[in-house]
């Protein structure tokens, strides 16, 4: 249960990080281009938070395995 909770928190934090990255990209692009295709915004809003969550879980699992080996 302890490991599951840690992985869940890593997933939530990764999703939050992915959403922040999405907002950062959209704001910079909107300043530069003054318009952005709606389909690109929709795709990024789904893909980046999910990718951030998956990446955070992968990192958490990797570091917990390495900590167990020491």
ChimeraX commands (.cxc) that place a marker at each C-alpha (Angstrom):
marker #1 position 0.00,0.00,0.00 radius 0.5
marker #1 position 2.86,2.34,0.78 radius 0.5
marker #1 position 4.39,1.91,-2.68 radius 0.5
marker #1 position 0.99,2.30,-4.37 radius 0.5
marker #1 position 0.38,5.58,-2.56 radius 0.5
marker #1 position 3.79,6.86,-3.55 radius 0.5
marker #1 position 3.23,5.96,-7.19 radius 0.5
marker #1 position -0.20,7.59,-7.13 radius 0.5
marker #1 position 1.26,10.80,-5.72 radius 0.5
marker #1 position 4.02,10.69,-8.34 radius 0.5
marker #1 position 1.36,10.32,-11.05 radius 0.5
marker #1 position -0.65,13.28,-9.73 radius 0.5
marker #1 position 2.47,15.44,-9.43 radius 0.5
marker #1 position 3.55,14.45,-12.94 radius 0.5
marker #1 position 0.14,15.37,-14.33 radius 0.5
marker #1 position 0.33,18.72,-12.60 radius 0.5
marker #1 position 3.81,19.28,-14.05 radius 0.5
marker #1 position 2.60,18.29,-17.51 radius 0.5
marker #1 position -0.31,20.72,-17.25 radius 0.5
marker #1 position 2.01,23.53,-16.18 radius 0.5
marker #1 position 4.27,22.73,-19.13 radius 0.5
marker #1 position 1.21,22.81,-21.42 radius 0.5
marker #1 position 0.17,26.23,-20.10 radius 0.5
marker #1 position 3.71,27.54,-20.52 radius 0.5
marker #1 position 3.91,26.35,-24.14 radius 0.5
marker #1 position 0.49,27.75,-25.03 radius 0.5
marker #1 position 1.21,31.15,-23.49 radius 0.5
marker #1 position 4.56,31.52,-25.27 radius 0.5
marker #1 position 3.16,30.40,-28.63 radius 0.5
marker #1 position 0.14,32.68,-28.33 radius 0.5
marker #1 position 2.44,35.64,-27.67 radius 0.5
marker #1 position 4.56,34.83,-30.69 radius 0.5
marker #1 position 1.95,33.74,-33.22 radius 0.5
marker #1 position -1.16,35.50,-31.88 radius 0.5
marker #1 position -3.17,32.40,-32.79 radius 0.5
marker #1 position -2.93,28.66,-32.27 radius 0.5
marker #1 position -4.97,25.89,-33.90 radius 0.5
marker #1 position -7.67,24.57,-31.60 radius 0.5
marker #1 position -6.84,20.97,-32.44 radius 0.5
marker #1 position -3.25,21.49,-31.32 radius 0.5
marker #1 position -4.39,22.99,-28.03 radius 0.5
marker #1 position -6.76,20.06,-27.50 radius 0.5
marker #1 position -4.12,17.47,-28.30 radius 0.5
marker #1 position -1.51,19.10,-26.06 radius 0.5
marker #1 position -3.98,19.46,-23.20 radius 0.5
marker #1 position -4.57,15.70,-23.22 radius 0.5
marker #1 position -1.11,14.42,-24.08 radius 0.5
marker #1 position 1.21,16.53,-21.91 radius 0.5
marker #1 position -0.42,15.90,-18.49 radius 0.5
marker #1 position -0.75,12.18,-19.20 radius 0.5
marker #1 position 2.83,11.95,-20.43 radius 0.5
marker #1 position 4.02,13.86,-17.37 radius 0.5
marker #1 position 2.19,11.46,-15.07 radius 0.5
marker #1 position 3.55,8.38,-16.79 radius 0.5
marker #1 position 7.08,9.79,-16.82 radius 0.5
marker #1 position 6.90,10.62,-13.11 radius 0.5
marker #1 position 5.72,7.10,-12.25 radius 0.5
marker #1 position 8.53,5.61,-14.33 radius 0.5
marker #1 position 11.08,7.75,-12.51 radius 0.5
marker #1 position 9.61,6.91,-9.10 radius 0.5
marker #1 position 9.72,3.18,-9.83 radius 0.5
marker #1 position 13.27,3.43,-11.11 radius 0.5
marker #1 position 14.54,5.31,-8.07 radius 0.5
marker #1 position 12.75,3.05,-5.58 radius 0.5
marker #1 position 14.32,-0.02,-7.23 radius 0.5
marker #1 position 17.77,1.57,-7.05 radius 0.5
marker #1 position 17.25,2.52,-3.41 radius 0.5
marker #1 position 16.31,-1.05,-2.59 radius 0.5
marker #1 position 19.49,-2.40,-4.15 radius 0.5
marker #1 position 21.84,-0.29,-2.04 radius 0.5
marker link #1:1,2 radius 0.2
marker link #1:2,3 radius 0.2
marker link #1:3,4 radius 0.2
marker link #1:4,5 radius 0.2
marker link #1:5,6 radius 0.2
marker link #1:6,7 radius 0.2
marker link #1:7,8 radius 0.2
marker link #1:8,9 radius 0.2
marker link #1:9,10 radius 0.2
marker link #1:10,11 radius 0.2
marker link #1:11,12 radius 0.2
marker link #1:12,13 radius 0.2
marker link #1:13,14 radius 0.2
marker link #1:14,15 radius 0.2
marker link #1:15,16 radius 0.2
marker link #1:16,17 radius 0.2
marker link #1:17,18 radius 0.2
marker link #1:18,19 radius 0.2
marker link #1:19,20 radius 0.2
marker link #1:20,21 radius 0.2
marker link #1:21,22 radius 0.2
marker link #1:22,23 radius 0.2
marker link #1:23,24 radius 0.2
marker link #1:24,25 radius 0.2
marker link #1:25,26 radius 0.2
marker link #1:26,27 radius 0.2
marker link #1:27,28 radius 0.2
marker link #1:28,29 radius 0.2
marker link #1:29,30 radius 0.2
marker link #1:30,31 radius 0.2
marker link #1:31,32 radius 0.2
marker link #1:32,33 radius 0.2
marker link #1:33,34 radius 0.2
marker link #1:34,35 radius 0.2
marker link #1:35,36 radius 0.2
marker link #1:36,37 radius 0.2
marker link #1:37,38 radius 0.2
marker link #1:38,39 radius 0.2
marker link #1:39,40 radius 0.2
marker link #1:40,41 radius 0.2
marker link #1:41,42 radius 0.2
marker link #1:42,43 radius 0.2
marker link #1:43,44 radius 0.2
marker link #1:44,45 radius 0.2
marker link #1:45,46 radius 0.2
marker link #1:46,47 radius 0.2
marker link #1:47,48 radius 0.2
marker link #1:48,49 radius 0.2
marker link #1:49,50 radius 0.2
marker link #1:50,51 radius 0.2
marker link #1:51,52 radius 0.2
marker link #1:52,53 radius 0.2
marker link #1:53,54 radius 0.2
marker link #1:54,55 radius 0.2
marker link #1:55,56 radius 0.2
marker link #1:56,57 radius 0.2
marker link #1:57,58 radius 0.2
marker link #1:58,59 radius 0.2
marker link #1:59,60 radius 0.2
marker link #1:60,61 radius 0.2
marker link #1:61,62 radius 0.2
marker link #1:62,63 radius 0.2
marker link #1:63,64 radius 0.2
marker link #1:64,65 radius 0.2
marker link #1:65,66 radius 0.2
marker link #1:66,67 radius 0.2
marker link #1:67,68 radius 0.2
marker link #1:68,69 radius 0.2
marker link #1:69,70 radius 0.2
view
